[in-house]
Amino acid sequence: MSHIQAIIDCDVHNTYRSQVELYPYLQEPWLSRLKEKGFGYSLDTFHSSVQAKRLDAKPENGPAGSDYGLLKTQLLDKLSIDYAILTGEGISGVSYMPDVEYPTALASAYNQWMVEEWLSKDERLLGSLHLAIQNPEAAAAEIYRWGTHPKVVQVSIPTATPLPLAHPFYRPILRAASEMDLVVALHFRQPGLSAPSITPVGMPFNYLDFHTLVSLPYMSQLVMLVSSGIFEELPNLKILMMEGGFIWVIHLLWRFDKDYRALHRLAPALSKFPSEYIHQHFKFGIQPIYEPREASMFQQVIEAGELQKSLVFGSDYPHWDADEPDFIRRFLPKEWESAVFYDNAASWFKYFKPAV
């Protein structure tokens, strides 16, 4: 494969070989609890008829994504990835735990493990913090703790949340991320028994339904974040929506602006049209990419919503529906490649900004 331009991969799922790797980063009583009971949140509810992870990405010991050597060979080196943002695996469920202190301790342990055991291995690796969002003050403290680390560039939050992210309950988290110039990345997670449904009509019946309907909570979060006026309060707040699709954004851009013209008194904090906030404060992962019959159809839709500057590349390595750069290129005009593979992300993440 020819390396045409630099690539930032915004969605790489690393993980630990086993929970034992987190032991050195936990204190009592949480260490004993992890040893005796494990994480404690319910397992995924849906079964996929295809393997959830690439079989060739699984090392001899541990799950796929737990071996730096394989990740380096299969992703960074083979695909000429210049920078990879680690989004984690097996930890995001802490936000769905009914406890407060224990999941906070688990998230903190994971973050320190990620910084010490992964970010130090390769200059190309950048990191995402995981938080227990049911404890907003502690989550904000975790952001302030790591926010000055040069290679920690974003915060990862499950897309489906018990309350809308725009709710004042979560304001400490969003304020801390904004102040520390960390992107807030929303990423779906298969819901366990304690997680909120991703649809307004209840839990999907199976993995096919779930995977097809996964965009629904992204739409809800986007609309309520914008209408709440939070971007007037936190003008540096940046939201990245990974693995949730983006064609739906175009429908929302048009409908949201139309309704705002008539109902603007219900969103008094806004000083401009919703579409302007969306273009300024949101970016969207291009994976898993839509596959129309003809690439020209794909391009026409993106141009209709003016999303060329809002899309970022994420491989989703090592998942079954991961997309490699050459596959994405089939659907992009040549003049969009630099924006999607590098520029759009580089303009957002603090790591790539010039030193002041």
C-alpha positions as CSV (number, residue, x, y, z in Angstrom):
1,M,0.0,0.0,0.0
2,S,1.3,3.4,-0.9
3,H,1.4,6.0,1.9
4,I,-0.3,8.9,0.2
5,Q,-0.7,11.2,3.1
6,A,-0.5,11.1,6.9
7,I,-3.2,9.2,8.8
8,I,-4.7,9.7,12.2
9,D,-6.6,6.6,13.3
10,C,-9.2,7.9,15.9
11,D,-10.5,4.6,17.1
12,V,-8.1,1.8,18.1
13,H,-9.3,-0.7,20.7
14,N,-6.5,-1.7,22.9
15,T,-7.1,-3.7,26.1
16,Y,-5.5,-5.6,28.9
17,R,-4.6,-9.3,28.8
18,S,-6.5,-9.9,32.0
19,Q,-7.7,-7.8,35.0
20,V,-4.5,-8.8,36.7
21,E,-2.7,-6.0,34.8
22,L,-4.8,-3.5,36.7
23,Y,-3.9,-4.8,40.2
24,P,-0.8,-2.6,40.7
25,Y,-2.9,0.5,40.1
26,L,-5.6,-0.3,42.7
27,Q,-5.7,0.2,46.4
28,E,-7.8,-1.5,49.1
29,P,-10.6,-2.2,49.4
30,W,-11.0,-2.1,45.6
31,L,-8.1,-4.4,44.9
32,S,-9.6,-7.2,46.9
33,R,-13.0,-6.7,45.4
34,L,-11.6,-6.9,41.8
35,K,-9.7,-10.1,42.7
36,E,-12.7,-11.7,44.3
37,K,-15.6,-10.5,42.2
38,G,-14.2,-9.1,39.0
39,F,-15.6,-5.9,37.5
40,G,-19.1,-6.8,38.5
41,Y,-21.2,-5.4,35.6
42,S,-23.3,-7.6,33.4
43,L,-21.9,-9.1,30.2
44,D,-23.0,-8.0,26.7
45,T,-26.5,-9.0,26.0
46,F,-26.3,-9.7,22.3
47,H,-24.6,-12.5,20.4
48,S,-23.0,-11.8,17.0
49,S,-23.2,-14.5,14.3
50,V,-19.7,-13.4,13.2
51,Q,-16.7,-13.2,15.4
52,A,-16.7,-9.8,17.2
53,K,-12.9,-9.5,16.8
54,R,-10.4,-10.4,14.1
55,L,-9.1,-13.9,14.8
56,D,-5.6,-13.0,13.6
57,A,-5.5,-10.2,16.1
58,K,-5.8,-12.5,19.1
59,P,-2.5,-13.3,20.8
60,E,-1.7,-16.6,22.4
61,N,-2.6,-15.2,25.8
62,G,-5.3,-12.5,26.1
63,P,-8.0,-11.0,23.9
64,A,-7.6,-9.2,20.6
65,G,-6.1,-5.8,21.1
66,S,-4.1,-6.7,24.2
67,D,-0.8,-7.3,22.4
68,Y,1.2,-4.2,21.4
69,G,3.4,-6.2,19.0
70,L,0.4,-7.5,17.0
71,L,-1.2,-4.0,17.0
72,K,2.0,-2.5,15.8
73,T,2.5,-5.0,13.0
74,Q,-1.1,-5.3,11.8
75,L,-2.2,-1.7,12.2
76,L,0.5,0.9,12.7
77,D,3.2,-0.6,10.4
78,K,1.1,-2.4,7.8
79,L,-1.4,0.5,7.2
80,S,1.2,3.3,7.7
81,I,-0.8,4.8,10.5
82,D,1.0,7.9,11.8
83,Y,-1.0,8.3,15.0
84,A,-3.5,6.0,16.7
85,I,-5.8,7.1,19.4
86,L,-6.4,4.3,21.9
87,T,-10.1,4.0,22.8
88,G,-9.9,1.1,25.1
89,E,-12.0,-2.1,25.5
90,G,-13.6,-3.8,28.5
91,I,-13.6,-0.7,30.6
92,S,-16.4,1.5,29.3
93,G,-19.0,-0.5,31.1
94,V,-17.9,1.1,34.4
95,S,-20.3,3.9,33.6
96,Y,-23.2,1.5,33.8
97,M,-22.3,0.1,37.2
98,P,-24.7,1.0,40.1
99,D,-21.8,1.7,42.5
100,V,-20.0,5.1,42.6
101,E,-16.7,4.6,44.3
102,Y,-15.7,1.2,42.9
103,P,-16.2,2.1,39.2
104,T,-14.4,5.4,39.8
105,A,-11.4,3.4,41.2
106,L,-11.5,1.0,38.2
107,A,-11.5,3.9,35.7
108,S,-8.6,5.6,37.5
109,A,-6.6,2.4,37.5
110,Y,-7.2,1.8,33.8
111,N,-6.2,5.3,32.9
112,Q,-2.9,5.0,34.8
113,W,-2.3,1.6,33.3
114,M,-3.0,2.9,29.8
115,V,-0.6,5.8,30.2
116,E,2.2,3.8,31.7
117,E,1.9,0.5,29.8
118,W,0.8,1.8,26.3
119,L,1.6,5.4,25.7
120,S,5.2,4.8,26.6
121,K,5.6,2.0,24.1
122,D,5.3,4.0,20.8
123,E,5.4,7.7,19.9
124,R,2.5,7.1,17.6
125,L,0.1,6.1,20.3
126,L,-2.2,8.7,21.9
127,G,-4.7,8.0,24.7
128,S,-8.4,8.3,25.8
129,L,-9.5,8.6,29.4
130,H,-12.3,6.4,30.6
131,L,-14.6,7.7,33.4
132,A,-17.3,6.5,35.7
133,I,-19.8,9.2,34.7
134,Q,-22.2,8.4,37.5
135,N,-19.7,10.2,39.7
136,P,-19.3,13.5,37.8
137,E,-17.1,15.3,40.4
138,A,-14.6,12.4,40.6
139,A,-14.7,12.0,36.8
140,A,-13.9,15.7,36.4
141,A,-11.0,15.3,38.9
142,E,-9.7,12.4,36.7
143,I,-9.8,14.7,33.7
144,Y,-7.8,17.4,35.6
145,R,-5.4,14.7,36.8
146,W,-4.4,13.6,33.3
147,G,-5.5,16.6,31.2
148,T,-2.0,18.1,31.0
149,H,-0.4,14.9,29.8
150,P,0.7,15.7,26.2
151,K,-0.5,12.3,24.8
152,V,-3.8,12.2,26.6
153,V,-6.1,13.8,24.0
154,Q,-9.7,12.7,24.6
155,V,-12.3,11.4,27.0
156,S,-14.4,8.4,26.1
157,I,-18.0,8.1,27.2
158,P,-20.7,5.5,26.3
159,T,-23.2,7.1,23.8
160,A,-26.3,5.8,25.7
161,T,-26.4,7.5,29.1
162,P,-29.1,7.4,31.8
163,L,-29.5,11.1,31.5
164,P,-28.8,13.3,28.4
165,L,-25.2,14.5,28.5
166,A,-26.7,18.0,28.3
167,H,-28.2,17.5,31.7
168,P,-26.6,19.7,34.4
169,F,-25.7,16.5,36.3
170,Y,-22.8,15.9,33.8
171,R,-21.7,19.5,33.5
172,P,-18.5,19.0,35.7
173,I,-17.3,16.4,33.2
174,L,-17.9,18.5,30.1
175,R,-16.5,21.6,31.7
176,A,-13.3,19.8,32.7
177,A,-12.9,18.4,29.2
178,S,-13.4,21.8,27.7
179,E,-11.0,23.5,30.1
180,M,-8.3,20.8,29.5
181,D,-8.8,20.9,25.7
182,L,-9.8,17.2,25.5
183,V,-12.2,16.0,22.9
184,V,-15.3,14.2,24.3
185,A,-15.7,11.0,22.3
186,L,-19.0,9.2,22.3
187,H,-18.7,5.5,21.5
188,F,-21.4,2.9,21.6
189,R,-21.2,-0.1,23.8
190,Q,-23.3,-3.2,23.7
191,P,-25.8,-2.7,26.5
192,G,-25.8,-4.9,29.5
193,L,-28.8,-5.4,31.8
194,S,-28.0,-2.2,33.7
195,A,-27.5,0.0,30.6
196,P,-30.1,2.3,29.1
197,S,-31.8,1.1,26.0
198,I,-30.6,2.6,22.7
199,T,-34.1,2.9,21.3
200,P,-37.2,4.7,22.5
201,V,-39.2,1.5,22.2
202,G,-37.1,-0.7,24.4
203,M,-34.2,-3.1,23.9
204,P,-33.6,-4.5,20.4
205,F,-34.3,-8.2,19.9
206,N,-30.9,-9.2,18.6
207,Y,-27.4,-8.0,17.5
208,L,-28.6,-7.2,13.9
209,D,-31.3,-4.9,15.3
210,F,-28.8,-3.3,17.7
211,H,-26.1,-2.8,15.1
212,T,-28.5,-1.3,12.6
213,L,-30.2,1.1,15.1
214,V,-27.0,2.2,16.9
215,S,-27.3,5.7,15.5
216,L,-30.4,6.6,17.6
217,P,-28.7,7.7,20.9
218,Y,-26.1,9.7,18.9
219,M,-29.0,11.7,17.4
220,S,-30.5,12.3,20.8
221,Q,-27.3,13.4,22.4
222,L,-26.5,15.8,19.5
223,V,-29.9,17.5,19.5
224,M,-30.1,18.0,23.2
225,L,-26.5,19.2,23.6
226,V,-27.1,21.9,20.9
227,S,-30.5,23.0,22.2
228,S,-29.3,23.2,25.8
229,G,-26.9,26.1,24.9
230,I,-23.9,24.3,26.3
231,F,-21.7,25.4,23.5
232,E,-22.4,29.0,24.4
233,E,-21.4,28.2,28.0
234,L,-18.4,26.1,26.9
235,P,-17.3,27.4,23.5
236,N,-14.2,25.1,23.5
237,L,-16.3,21.9,24.0
238,K,-15.7,19.4,21.1
239,I,-17.7,16.2,20.6
240,L,-16.5,13.3,18.5
241,M,-19.1,10.7,17.6
242,M,-17.4,7.4,16.7
243,E,-19.1,4.3,15.1
244,G,-22.5,6.0,15.0
245,G,-22.8,6.8,11.4
246,F,-23.1,10.3,9.9
247,I,-25.6,10.3,7.0
248,W,-28.3,10.9,9.6
249,V,-26.6,14.2,10.5
250,I,-27.8,15.7,7.2
251,H,-31.4,15.0,8.0
252,L,-30.9,16.6,11.5
253,L,-29.2,19.6,10.1
254,W,-32.1,20.5,8.0
255,R,-34.9,19.5,10.4
256,F,-33.2,21.1,13.4
257,D,-32.8,24.5,11.6
258,K,-36.4,24.3,10.2
259,D,-37.8,23.7,13.7
260,Y,-35.6,26.3,15.3
261,R,-37.0,29.0,13.0
262,A,-40.4,28.4,14.4
263,L,-39.5,27.4,18.0
264,H,-36.4,29.4,18.7
265,R,-38.0,30.8,21.9
266,L,-37.6,27.3,23.4
267,A,-33.8,27.5,23.0
268,P,-33.1,31.1,24.3
269,A,-29.4,30.4,24.9
270,L,-28.7,29.9,21.2
271,S,-27.2,32.8,19.3
272,K,-27.1,31.0,15.9
273,F,-28.8,28.2,14.0
274,P,-28.3,24.6,15.2
275,S,-26.5,23.6,12.1
276,E,-23.7,26.2,12.8
277,Y,-23.1,24.6,16.3
278,I,-23.0,21.1,14.7
279,H,-20.4,22.1,12.1
280,Q,-18.3,23.9,14.7
281,H,-18.5,21.5,17.7
282,F,-19.0,18.0,16.3
283,K,-17.0,15.5,14.2
284,F,-18.1,12.1,13.1
285,G,-16.2,8.8,12.5
286,I,-16.4,7.6,9.0
287,Q,-16.4,3.9,10.1
288,P,-18.3,1.7,9.6
289,I,-18.6,3.4,6.2
290,Y,-21.9,3.3,4.3
291,E,-21.6,1.4,1.0
292,P,-23.9,2.8,-1.7
293,R,-24.1,1.3,-5.1
294,E,-21.9,4.0,-6.5
295,A,-19.3,6.2,-4.8
296,S,-20.8,9.3,-6.4
297,M,-24.0,8.8,-4.4
298,F,-22.0,8.8,-1.2
299,Q,-20.1,12.0,-2.2
300,Q,-23.3,13.8,-3.2
301,V,-24.9,13.1,0.2
302,I,-21.9,14.3,2.1
303,E,-21.7,17.5,0.0
304,A,-25.4,18.1,0.6
305,G,-24.7,18.3,4.3
306,E,-21.3,20.0,3.9
307,L,-19.7,17.3,6.0
308,Q,-16.3,17.0,4.3
309,K,-14.7,18.9,7.2
310,S,-16.6,16.9,9.8
311,L,-15.5,13.4,9.1
312,V,-12.5,11.6,10.7
313,F,-11.0,8.2,10.0
314,G,-11.1,5.5,12.6
315,S,-10.2,1.9,11.8
316,D,-12.0,0.3,14.8
317,Y,-9.2,-2.2,15.0
318,P,-9.4,-5.1,15.9
319,H,-13.2,-5.5,15.5
320,W,-14.9,-7.5,12.8
321,D,-16.3,-4.5,10.9
322,A,-13.0,-2.5,10.9
323,D,-12.3,-0.4,7.8
324,E,-8.8,0.0,6.4
325,P,-7.7,3.3,4.7
326,D,-7.7,1.8,1.2
327,F,-11.3,0.6,1.6
328,I,-12.3,4.1,2.7
329,R,-10.5,5.6,-0.3
330,R,-12.9,3.8,-2.7
331,F,-15.6,6.2,-1.7
332,L,-13.8,9.4,-1.3
333,P,-12.8,11.9,-4.0
334,K,-9.0,12.5,-4.0
335,E,-9.4,16.0,-2.8
336,W,-11.1,14.9,0.4
337,E,-8.5,12.4,1.5
338,S,-6.2,14.7,3.4
339,A,-9.1,16.2,5.4
340,V,-10.7,12.8,6.4
341,F,-7.5,10.9,7.1
342,Y,-5.6,13.7,8.9
343,D,-6.5,17.4,8.8
344,N,-10.0,17.2,10.4
345,A,-8.6,15.3,13.4
346,A,-5.4,17.2,13.7
347,S,-7.3,20.5,13.9
348,W,-9.1,19.3,17.0
349,F,-6.7,17.3,19.1
350,K,-4.4,19.3,21.3
351,Y,-1.4,17.1,20.5
352,F,-1.2,18.5,16.9
353,K,-1.6,22.1,17.8
354,P,1.4,24.4,17.7
355,A,2.9,25.2,21.1
356,V,1.9,28.5,22.4
